[in-house]
Amino acid sequence: MHKEIIQLLNEKRLKEAFTQIKESANTLNNWELKSQVETQQTTYEYMLQYMAMGTQDPQRETIYNQLLCKGYELADKTYFLKDWGKAYGYFADKFRKFSQTPPHSFKEIGFMLEAAKHTSATPPNTEEEEAQKLQCYTLHKNTVDELFNKIWVSTQWSEEDYQEARELLLSPSMATNDKAVMMSAVTLNLLQLFDSRKFLLLLTAYQQTQEPAVTQRALTGIALATYFQTDRIKLYPELVSALKLMEDDPTALKQLHDIQIIFLLSRETEKIDKKMREEIIPQMMRNPNLRNSESKVIEIEDIEDLNPEWQKDMEQINSHIRELGELQMEGADTYMTAFSQLKTFPFFQEAAHWFYLFSMKVPDLYQIFKDKEFNEKSLFGLMINSQMFCDSDKFSFCLAMQSLPHDQQTFMRSHMKGEELIPKELETSENPE
């Protein structure tokens, strides 16, 4: 029925569309939705009566466009509530949970985030203070998760919702990670259910926040929503005007161009994964010196001298690695094969965590590493500080560390220095005499 209603709205047959929306809404136990539909129906009927009477109304076209927008919104909302109210899966479970037990308001979430931040500011000196610090980190994580889910499973916001969300976003006390997660939730929601106020929040985040992690997520959301919701955006003059202003911003255009390149490169991820699994790794495993964990490190020339066939494999491996390196420099994900197997930890069972910026203050990591030290030039230090790995992969790497024997953990954190990981050839080329 949703497709039929959308078609009626596309054809500007509002009376028939509102009749079908009302029929669909009556199947739901949602008095607020029914009231909204009846209000729009009444407004439309009054407009028709005034037109029949020949009454001149300079606002008629504006009111008609508002009714059309409301028709699309109510049709989407009705379908959204019906579809996810009976569906299965993670999203549907969160949707039903928040339908039965409404989450905190944006203002309340702001107070909760501020409380967690304030309490955890002092370094712990006793076990009791340590426990309190962990409790604050946990409260912060749970609050951010609730914020993400609250936005992700929501229908269209009211003006009050938008103003509270905007105030929270622009609050100077809100952490960069929390803003970034918020933008990801808004983007995901917009891809399912168009909401002009959420789209406006993305525009606000891009224009009025300073943190690159926030502005780039907001711009990515704008790009995706504009692509998938073009027809809906055209119904809102204020949104069209805001997007046209971005056409005159060379910085925004450059960033949008970069985002498009990344989207295009993401289409190569499966091909890269296949190349790793079917070509590079099998070739490496055919070489006994590369698959023998007890063998000592020897020079490539020595390997070639031992078996001429290995030289051919090494040349092919080297060619593949160079190709992957070039793709990586352009922005392609070349690590999916390695890290896709490390997403089974409980941490990743919460959807919001896939969008976290990396931090050791996340309770899952803090409990593991709070009493441990690591050298920034160690393999571990290089990994978590590297720009080549995404935040999700860094979480995977750190969580995987706890499954290693203690001596290997110590080795990776402290003993393997960064300079040991840089090939001498590269070191010489990067630092010429």
C-alpha positions in Angstrom: 0.0 0.0 0.0 2.9 2.4 0.7 4.0 2.3 -3.0 0.4 3.1 -4.1 0.2 6.0 -1.7 3.5 7.4 -2.9 2.3 7.1 -6.5 -0.8 9.0 -5.6 1.2 11.8 -4.0 3.5 11.9 -7.0 0.4 12.5 -9.1 -0.8 15.2 -6.7 -3.9 13.2 -5.8 -3.9 14.2 -2.2 -7.5 13.4 -1.3 -7.1 9.7 -2.3 -3.6 9.6 -0.8 -4.8 10.9 2.6 -7.8 8.4 2.5 -5.4 5.5 2.1 -2.9 6.8 4.7 -5.8 7.0 7.2 -6.8 3.4 6.4 -3.3 2.2 6.9 -2.9 4.3 10.1 -6.1 2.8 11.6 -4.4 -0.6 11.7 -1.9 0.7 14.2 -2.5 1.4 17.8 -1.0 4.9 17.6 -3.4 7.8 18.4 -0.8 10.4 17.7 -0.4 9.2 14.1 -4.1 9.0 13.6 -4.5 12.6 14.9 -1.8 13.9 12.6 -3.5 12.3 9.5 -6.9 13.6 10.5 -5.5 17.1 11.0 -4.0 17.1 7.5 -7.2 15.7 6.0 -9.2 18.5 7.6 -6.8 21.2 6.4 -7.0 19.9 2.8 -10.8 19.8 2.9 -10.9 23.4 4.1 -8.6 24.4 1.3 -10.9 22.8 -1.2 -13.9 24.5 0.3 -12.3 27.9 0.1 -11.3 27.3 -3.5 -14.9 26.2 -4.4 -16.2 29.5 -2.8 -13.7 31.5 -5.0 -11.9 32.8 -1.9 -8.5 34.3 -2.8 -5.7 33.0 -0.6 -2.1 34.2 -1.3 -0.8 31.4 0.9 -2.7 28.7 -1.0 0.3 27.4 -2.9 2.5 27.3 0.2 -0.2 25.5 2.2 -0.6 23.0 -0.7 3.1 22.3 -0.8 3.1 21.8 3.0 0.2 19.3 2.7 2.1 17.4 0.0 5.2 17.2 2.2 3.1 16.1 5.2 1.5 13.4 3.0 4.9 11.9 2.1 6.0 12.1 5.8 2.8 10.5 7.1 3.0 7.8 4.4 6.6 7.0 5.3 5.9 7.1 9.0 2.9 4.7 8.8 4.9 2.3 6.7 7.9 2.5 9.0 5.8 1.8 12.1 4.0 -1.1 10.5 7.0 -2.7 8.9 9.4 -2.6 11.9 6.7 -3.2 14.5 6.5 -6.8 13.2 9.9 -7.4 11.8 12.8 -9.4 13.3 16.5 -8.5 13.9 18.6 -6.1 15.7 17.0 -2.9 14.4 13.5 -4.2 14.9 14.3 -5.2 18.5 15.7 -1.7 19.3 12.7 -0.1 17.6 10.2 -2.1 19.7 12.2 -1.5 22.9 12.1 2.2 22.5 8.4 2.1 21.5 7.6 0.4 24.7 10.1 2.3 26.9 10.8 5.7 25.5 14.5 6.7 25.7 15.7 9.8 27.5 15.2 13.2 25.9 18.2 14.9 24.2 18.4 17.3 27.2 18.6 14.4 29.6 21.2 12.7 27.5 23.2 15.9 27.5 23.1 16.0 31.4 24.1 12.3 31.5 27.1 12.9 29.2 28.2 15.9 31.2 27.9 14.0 34.5 30.1 11.1 33.2 32.7 13.5 31.8 32.9 15.6 35.0 33.2 12.6 37.3 35.9 10.8 35.4 38.2 13.9 35.1 40.3 13.1 38.2 43.0 10.4 37.9 42.2 7.5 40.3 44.4 6.8 43.3 42.5 4.0 45.1 40.7 0.9 44.0 37.4 2.7 44.9 38.3 5.6 42.6 39.4 3.2 39.9 36.0 1.5 40.1 34.3 4.8 40.0 36.2 5.8 36.9 35.3 2.6 35.1 31.7 3.2 36.1 31.8 6.7 34.6 33.3 5.3 31.3 30.5 2.7 31.3 27.9 5.3 31.9 29.3 7.4 29.1 29.3 4.5 26.7 25.8 3.4 27.5 24.6 7.0 27.1 26.2 7.4 23.7 24.7 4.0 22.6 21.3 5.2 23.7 21.7 8.4 21.8 22.7 6.5 18.6 19.8 4.1 18.9 17.3 6.8 19.8 18.1 8.6 16.6 18.5 5.6 14.4 15.1 4.1 15.1 13.1 7.3 15.3 10.5 8.6 13.0 10.3 12.2 11.9 11.3 14.7 14.6 9.1 17.4 16.0 10.4 21.0 16.1 11.2 20.5 19.8 13.2 17.3 19.0 15.2 19.2 16.4 16.0 22.1 18.7 17.1 19.9 21.5 19.2 17.8 19.2 20.8 20.9 17.8 21.5 22.3 21.2 23.1 19.0 22.2 25.2 18.9 19.0 26.5 22.4 19.5 27.2 22.1 23.2 30.9 22.9 23.9 31.0 20.1 26.5 30.0 17.4 24.1 32.9 15.2 23.0 34.0 14.8 19.4 33.3 11.0 19.5 29.7 11.6 20.7 29.0 14.2 18.0 30.5 11.8 15.3 28.4 8.9 16.5 25.3 11.2 16.5 26.0 12.2 12.8 26.3 8.5 11.8 23.0 7.7 13.5 21.3 10.6 11.7 22.7 9.4 8.3 21.5 5.8 8.8 18.0 7.0 9.8 17.8 9.3 6.7 18.6 6.4 4.4 15.4 4.7 5.7 13.0 7.5 6.4 13.4 11.1 5.1 13.2 13.8 7.7 13.8 17.4 6.8 14.8 18.3 10.3 17.5 15.6 10.5 18.8 16.7 7.2 19.0 20.2 8.5 20.9 19.0 11.5 23.6 17.5 9.2 23.8 20.9 7.5 24.2 22.5 10.8 26.9 20.1 11.9 28.9 20.7 8.7 28.6 24.5 8.9 28.9 25.1 12.6 31.1 22.5 14.2 34.9 22.6 14.0 36.0 19.0 14.5 36.9 17.3 11.1 35.6 13.9 12.4 32.2 15.5 12.8 32.1 17.7 9.7 33.2 14.9 7.4 30.6 12.5 8.7 28.0 15.2 8.4 29.1 15.9 4.8 29.0 12.2 4.0 25.5 12.0 5.4 24.5 15.0 3.3 25.9 13.4 0.2 24.2 10.0 0.8 20.8 11.5 1.8 20.9 13.9 -1.2 21.6 10.9 -3.6 18.9 8.6 -2.1 16.3 11.2 -1.2 16.6 13.7 -4.1 12.8 13.8 -4.8 12.0 14.5 -1.1 14.6 17.2 -0.7 13.2 19.1 -3.7 9.9 19.6 -1.8 11.7 21.7 0.8 12.9 25.1 -0.6 15.0 25.8 2.5 17.0 22.6 2.0 17.4 23.3 -1.7 18.7 26.8 -1.0 21.2 25.4 1.6 22.6 22.9 -0.9 22.9 25.6 -3.6 25.0 27.7 -1.2 27.4 24.8 -0.9 28.0 25.0 -4.7 29.8 28.3 -4.0 32.0 26.8 -1.4 35.2 25.4 -3.0 36.2 23.6 0.2 32.9 21.8 0.4 33.1 20.9 -3.3 36.7 19.5 -2.9 35.6 17.4 0.1 32.5 16.1 -1.7 34.8 15.1 -4.6 37.0 13.2 -2.1 34.0 11.5 -0.6 32.9 10.4 -4.1 36.3 8.9 -4.8 36.2 7.0 -1.5 32.7 5.6 -2.3 34.0 4.5 -5.7 37.0 2.8 -4.1 34.8 1.0 -1.6 33.4 -0.9 -4.5 36.8 -2.5 -5.0 36.8 -3.9 -1.4 35.4 -7.3 -2.4 37.9 -7.5 -5.3 40.8 -6.7 -3.0 39.6 -9.3 -0.5 39.4 -11.9 -3.2 42.9 -11.1 -4.4 44.2 -11.4 -0.8 42.5 -14.8 -0.2 43.0 -16.4 -3.7 46.4 -15.0 -4.8 48.6 -13.2 -2.3 48.1 -15.4 0.8 48.3 -18.8 -1.2 51.5 -17.6 -2.9 53.0 -16.7 0.5 51.9 -20.1 2.0 53.7 -21.9 -0.9 57.0 -20.6 0.3 58.1 -22.7 3.3 60.3 -20.0 4.7 57.4 -17.6 4.9 55.0 -20.0 6.5 57.5 -21.5 9.0 57.1 -19.5 12.2 60.3 -20.9 13.6 62.6 -19.9 10.7 65.0 -17.0 11.2 64.8 -13.8 9.2 67.0 -14.1 6.1 67.6 -11.8 3.2 65.5 -12.0 0.1 68.6 -12.7 -2.0 69.2 -15.8 0.1 65.7 -17.1 -0.6 66.1 -16.6 -4.3 69.4 -18.5 -4.3 67.9 -21.4 -2.5 65.1 -21.9 -5.0 64.6 -20.0 -8.3 60.8 -20.7 -8.2 60.6 -18.7 -5.0 61.9 -15.7 -6.9 58.9 -15.8 -9.2 56.5 -16.0 -6.2 58.2 -13.2 -4.4 58.1 -11.0 -7.5 54.3 -11.7 -7.8 53.7 -11.0 -4.1 55.7 -7.8 -4.4 53.7 -6.7 -7.4 50.4 -7.4 -5.6 51.5 -5.6 -2.5 52.6 -2.6 -4.5 49.2 -2.6 -6.2 47.4 -2.8 -2.9 49.6 -0.1 -1.5 48.7 2.2 -4.3 45.0 1.5 -3.7 45.5 2.1 0.0 47.1 5.5 -0.6 44.0 6.4 -2.7 41.7 5.4 0.2 40.7 1.8 -0.5 40.2 -0.7 2.3 43.0 -3.2 2.0 42.7 -4.7 5.5 39.2 -6.3 5.3 40.6 -9.8 4.9 42.8 -9.4 8.0 40.3 -7.7 10.3 36.9 -9.1 9.2 37.7 -12.1 11.3 38.1 -9.9 14.4 34.6 -8.5 14.6 33.2 -11.3 16.7 34.0 -9.7 20.1 31.0 -8.6 22.2 32.0 -5.0 21.7 30.8 -5.2 18.1 27.4 -6.5 19.0 26.3 -3.0 19.7 25.7 -1.1 16.4 26.9 2.3 17.7 30.3 0.8 18.4 31.0 0.4 14.7 31.0 4.2 14.5 33.1 5.0 17.6 36.3 7.0 17.2 39.2 5.0 18.7 39.8 5.6 22.4 41.3 3.6 25.2 38.7 5.1 27.5 36.1 2.7 26.1 35.3 0.3 29.0 36.1 -2.8 26.9 39.7 -1.6 26.4 40.2 0.3 29.6 39.6 -2.9 31.6 42.3 -4.7 29.6 45.0 -2.0 29.3 44.5 0.2 32.4 47.5 -1.3 34.2 49.7 -1.8 31.2 52.2 0.4 29.5 53.2 0.4 25.9 55.9 2.0 23.8 54.5 4.4 21.2 57.2 3.0 18.8 56.2 -0.6 19.4 54.1 -2.6 17.0 51.1 -2.0 19.2 51.8 1.8 19.4 52.3 2.1 15.7 49.1 0.3 15.1 46.8 2.3 17.3 48.4 5.6 16.1 48.5 4.8 12.4 46.3 6.7 9.9 46.2 3.6 7.7 43.8 1.7 9.9 40.3 2.7 10.6 39.0 3.1 14.1 37.0 -0.2 14.0 40.1 -2.1 13.0 42.1 -0.6 15.9 39.4 -1.7 18.3 39.6 -5.2 16.7 43.4 -5.3 17.1 43.3 -4.2 20.8 40.6 -6.7 21.7 42.5 -9.5 20.0 45.6 -8.7 22.1 44.0 -10.1 25.2 43.9 -13.6 23.6 47.7 -13.6 23.1 50.1 -15.1 25.6 51.4 -12.6 28.2 54.9 -12.7 26.8 53.7 -11.9 23.3 51.5 -9.1 24.5 54.5 -7.6 26.3 56.7 -8.0 23.2 54.2 -6.2 21.0 53.6 -3.4 23.4 57.2 -2.6 24.4 60.0 -4.4 22.6 59.4 -4.2 18.9 60.4 -0.6 18.0 59.0 1.3 15.1 62.4 1.6 13.4 62.7 -2.2 13.4 59.5 -2.3 11.2 60.9 0.0 8.5 62.8 -1.7 5.7 66.3 -0.4 5.4 65.7 0.4 1.7 62.7 2.6 2.5 64.6 4.2 5.4 67.4 5.1 3.1 65.2 6.5 0.4 63.2 8.6 2.8 66.3 10.0 4.5 68.8 10.6 1.8 72.3 11.9 2.8 
